[in-house]
């Protein structure tokens, strides 16, 4: 279900109307007021951006204030505080049906900020690509699209690789995740199953205080419950209670339900999750170009004592 959270441009006019009383408003208070106006549910308010680092609605309200401030429709009065300007009051007096980026382009200060020029020229009403995402959301969306494409490529290459390569990949991944210390001493009894996957154990920590039993299946079809049951049986034979079962394909619903009801702690990692972990922990991928870090203005820095 797609949550009905208004985009940041849709929030501009309601936000300016909220400030129409001429008093100082806070960002947090504006978020609460607009959430009530749009009747957002607790679930919608809790929704986060793809990175998980910011709540979507709060982030969109914040970006709306940024755009209105760049247009001189509101002005900052302190940390996370603002009030309407005479220009903002004049805009409301004309009762616009909507305020968005296209509307704000009539103001030279805003157009200059969009063009990256201190001396705005040209037609203030020139067409610009429509967008319902904040710049931050656009960046995250592009990043997620690139990441998904890379993960799909990773999984395809893993499926096409030799069984011995897959065996080493599993060890390298778990080491990168913090298990086993180093690749040299991380695992043992690797590659003895002879069934196109691997069976073995890996140290849970550098000291080897405990071990985790592994089984990997480089399959195309789903891994069913019988395979998982057999793995659990092998754990019981070793008096072990923890294991990881990996596959390049997927697990059946019965297999997933089965591991939820047993005493042993069994982690199932399917092909999609395998590729995600490879990307996240830098296995089989390499950085390209300089890293990009999204930054915000540090409001505490500008807070007067």
Buried (B, 14 or more C-beta within 10 A) or exposed (E): EEEEBBBBBBBBBBBBBBBEEEEEBBBEEBBEBBBEBBEBEEEBBEEEBBEEEBBBBBBBBBBBBBBBBBBBBBBEEEEBBBBBBEBBBEBBEEEEEEBBBBBBBEBBBBBBBBBEEEEBEEEEEEEEEEBEBBEBBEBBEEBEEEBBEBBEEBBEBBBEBEBEEBBBBBBBBBBBEEBBBEEEEBBEEBBEBEEEBBBBBBBBEEEEEEBBBBBBBBBEEBBBBEBBBEBBEBBEEEEBBBBBBBBBBBBBEEBBEBBEEEEBEBEBBBBBBBBBBBBBBEBBBEEEEEEEEEEEEEEEEEEEE
